[in-house]
Amino acid sequence: MPKCLECDAEITLKADVETGEIIDCPDCGTEFEVRSVDPPTLDHAPQEEEDWGE
C-alpha cells in the first residue's frame, strides 16, 4: 500500500485503479497520479496552469 508523499498516510487504491488515474490522500487531500499499479507507485499530480481568460 503506497503512502502519501506529504503526510505519510497510507493510501488505499481500489482494485480497478489504472495507471494515470488521479487520486486524493484521504488525510491531507493532496492529489497524486498513479504511475504504476504493480507495484503501486504514486507521484504528485501535474498542476494545472491558471487560465486568466487568455
C-alpha positions in Angstrom: 0.0 0.0 0.0 1.5 3.3 -1.0 2.0 6.2 1.4 1.2 9.9 0.9 4.3 11.8 -0.1 3.2 14.8 2.0 1.7 13.4 5.3 2.8 9.7 5.2 -0.7 8.4 5.5 -1.5 5.1 3.9 -3.5 5.4 0.6 -5.7 2.5 -0.3 -6.0 2.0 -4.0 -9.2 0.5 -5.5 -8.8 -2.9 -7.2 -9.7 -1.4 -10.5 -7.3 1.6 -10.3 -5.5 2.4 -13.6 -2.1 4.0 -14.4 -2.6 7.7 -14.9 -5.6 8.0 -12.6 -5.6 10.9 -10.2 -6.4 10.1 -6.5 -6.5 12.1 -3.3 -4.9 11.5 0.0 -7.7 10.8 2.5 -5.9 12.7 5.2 -4.4 15.8 3.7 -6.2 15.9 0.3 -3.0 16.1 -1.8 -3.6 14.9 -5.4 -1.4 12.1 -6.8 -1.1 10.4 -10.1 -0.9 6.6 -10.2 2.4 5.9 -12.0 2.3 2.2 -11.7 -0.2 -0.4 -10.5 2.2 -3.3 -9.8 3.9 -2.3 -7.6 1.7 0.6 -6.6 3.6 3.9 -7.2 2.4 7.4 -6.7 3.8 10.8 -7.8 2.5 14.3 -7.4 -0.3 15.0 -9.8 0.6 17.6 -12.5 -0.5 21.0 -11.5 -3.0 22.8 -13.9 -1.9 26.2 -15.1 -4.1 29.1 -14.1 -6.2 30.3 -17.1 -6.7 34.0 -16.6 -9.1 34.3 -19.6 -6.4 34.3 -22.2 
